[in-house]
Amino acid sequence: KALAGLRRINLEGLRWRVFDAKGQVLGRLASQISTVIQGKDKPTYAPNRDDGDMCIVINAKDVCVTGRKLTDKVYYWHTGQVLLFSAVSFKELKLIAYVGHLKERSLKDQMAKDPTEVIRKAVLRMLPRNKLRDDRDRKLRIFADSEHPFGDRPLEPYMMPPRKVREMRPRVRRALIRAQKKAEEQEQGGSQRKGRKREAKTEVAA
């Protein structure tokens, strides 16, 4: 299954990039994979050409999510069946198809069932909906563990860029500085009052 579809891909000149999903945040990992699989990291990128590299993702079961997405994020799909009746008259009404249902599965259940589909859905939903999407999907190979059948290929580990923490907004920064100054003034005022009380006590004792 992992080797299926490789004959339909022109592997000449492509790089084999390896992504280690262990400890990586799902959305940030998927955005990097979608960039590489479209070829946007190359100077020859064009939206009508499929110049992306082969992407191999390992340790998919160890991917992380932030917040409460394990329980709050839900995948939906529908069986596509509808309620159909065949009747000559109302008395001869016959049910010829069963009613479908909107299925759902939480991210936690999907990780337990098949963690590779979590990364695949995240990446495919970041790709444009055009004719190149199927070819790009074939270039994505995801494995739950660290084992994969591409050991004979010239693999290149992909280094994830460091996470950029957004700087504090000016209004929030000013409010934080005011709060710190106010706390310092209160501490200084409290220490001055304690010093005055001590001086008064010593004067009374004298």
C-alpha positions in Angstrom: 0.0 0.0 0.0 2.9 2.4 0.8 4.4 1.7 -2.6 1.2 2.0 -4.6 0.9 4.8 -7.1 4.6 5.5 -7.4 4.6 4.5 -11.1 2.3 7.4 -11.8 4.7 9.9 -10.4 7.7 11.3 -12.3 10.3 10.8 -9.6 13.1 12.3 -11.7 14.7 15.2 -9.9 12.5 15.0 -6.8 13.8 15.1 -3.3 12.7 12.7 -0.6 11.9 14.8 2.4 11.3 13.1 5.8 9.1 14.8 8.4 9.2 13.5 12.0 5.8 14.2 13.5 6.9 13.3 17.1 6.1 16.2 19.4 5.0 18.5 16.5 1.8 20.5 16.5 -0.6 19.2 13.9 -1.5 22.4 12.1 2.1 23.7 11.9 3.4 20.4 10.6 0.6 20.2 8.0 1.4 23.7 6.8 5.0 22.9 6.3 4.1 19.6 4.5 1.7 21.4 2.2 4.3 24.0 1.3 6.9 21.3 0.3 4.4 19.1 -1.5 3.3 22.0 -3.7 6.9 23.1 -4.4 6.4 26.5 -2.9 9.9 26.3 -1.3 11.5 26.3 -4.8 12.2 29.3 -6.9 10.6 27.5 -9.9 7.2 27.3 -8.3 4.2 27.9 -10.5 0.6 27.2 -9.5 -0.1 25.2 -12.7 2.8 22.9 -12.3 3.4 20.0 -9.9 7.0 20.4 -8.8 6.6 19.4 -5.2 8.9 16.8 -3.6 8.0 13.5 -2.1 7.0 13.8 1.6 7.4 11.0 4.0 5.9 11.5 7.5 6.9 9.2 10.3 5.7 8.8 13.9 2.2 10.1 13.0 0.8 8.6 16.2 2.9 11.0 18.3 1.6 14.2 16.8 0.4 16.8 19.3 -2.6 19.2 19.3 -3.1 22.4 21.3 -6.0 23.3 23.6 -9.0 20.9 23.8 -8.9 19.7 20.2 -8.7 16.0 21.2 -12.3 16.1 22.3 -13.7 19.2 20.6 -12.4 18.7 17.0 -14.9 16.4 15.2 -14.7 14.9 11.7 -18.0 14.6 9.8 -19.0 12.5 6.8 -22.3 11.3 5.4 -23.2 7.9 3.9 -24.9 9.5 1.0 -28.0 7.4 1.3 -31.5 9.0 1.2 -34.9 7.8 2.0 -36.6 6.6 -1.2 -40.1 5.3 -1.6 -41.7 3.4 -4.5 -45.4 3.5 -4.7 -48.2 3.4 -7.2 -50.6 4.7 -4.6 -50.3 5.8 -1.0 -51.5 2.4 0.2 -48.8 0.5 -1.7 -46.0 2.7 -0.3 -42.7 0.6 -0.1 -39.4 1.6 1.3 -36.6 0.8 -1.2 -33.6 2.4 0.5 -32.7 3.0 4.1 -32.1 6.5 5.5 -28.5 7.6 5.7 -26.9 9.3 8.6 -24.4 12.1 9.4 -21.5 10.2 10.9 -19.0 11.9 13.2 -15.8 10.9 15.0 -13.7 12.9 17.5 -10.0 13.5 17.0 -9.2 11.3 19.9 -11.1 8.4 18.4 -9.6 9.0 15.0 -6.1 9.0 16.5 -6.8 5.6 18.1 -8.3 4.2 14.8 -5.9 5.6 12.2 -3.5 8.5 13.1 -2.3 8.7 9.5 -5.7 10.0 8.3 -5.5 12.9 10.8 -2.3 14.3 9.1 -3.6 13.4 5.6 -6.9 15.3 6.1 -5.0 18.3 7.6 -2.6 18.5 4.6 -5.2 17.9 1.9 -7.5 20.6 3.2 -4.6 23.1 2.9 -4.1 22.3 -0.8 -6.0 24.0 -3.6 -9.0 22.1 -5.0 -7.7 21.6 -8.6 -6.6 18.8 -10.9 -3.1 18.6 -9.3 -4.5 17.6 -5.9 -4.6 13.9 -6.6 -1.0 13.9 -7.8 0.1 15.8 -4.7 -1.8 13.3 -2.6 0.2 10.4 -4.1 3.5 12.2 -3.1 2.4 12.1 0.6 3.3 8.9 2.4 2.4 8.8 6.1 3.4 6.1 8.6 2.3 5.7 12.2 5.7 4.4 13.4 9.2 5.2 12.4 9.4 2.3 9.9 8.9 2.8 6.2 9.9 1.0 3.0 11.9 3.9 1.5 15.2 3.2 3.1 16.9 2.7 -0.3 16.0 6.3 -1.4 18.2 9.4 -0.8 16.2 10.7 2.2 16.6 14.2 3.6 15.4 15.0 7.1 13.3 18.2 7.1 14.1 20.7 9.8 11.1 22.4 11.2 11.5 26.2 11.5 11.5 27.6 15.0 8.2 28.7 16.3 7.7 32.5 16.1 6.1 33.8 19.2 4.1 36.9 18.4 5.2 40.0 20.2 2.9 41.6 22.8 0.6 44.2 21.4 1.5 47.8 22.4 -1.7 48.4 24.3 -1.2 45.2 26.3 2.4 46.0 26.9 1.6 49.5 28.2 -1.1 48.0 30.5 1.4 45.4 31.8 4.0 48.2 32.5 1.4 50.3 34.3 0.4 47.3 36.5 4.1 46.6 37.3 4.7 50.2 38.3 1.6 50.3 40.4 2.7 47.1 42.2 6.2 48.6 42.8 4.7 51.8 44.2 2.4 49.9 46.5 5.3 47.9 47.8 7.4 51.0 48.3 4.5 52.8 50.0 3.9 49.8 52.3 7.6 49.7 53.3 7.6 53.5 53.9 4.6 53.2 56.2 6.2 50.4 58.1 9.3 52.5 58.5 7.3 55.4 59.9 5.5 53.2 62.3 8.8 51.8 63.6 10.2 55.4 64.1 7.0 56.4 66.0 7.4 53.3 68.3 11.0 54.1 69.0 10.1 57.8 69.8 7.4 56.7 72.2 9.7 54.2 73.9 12.3 56.9 74.3 
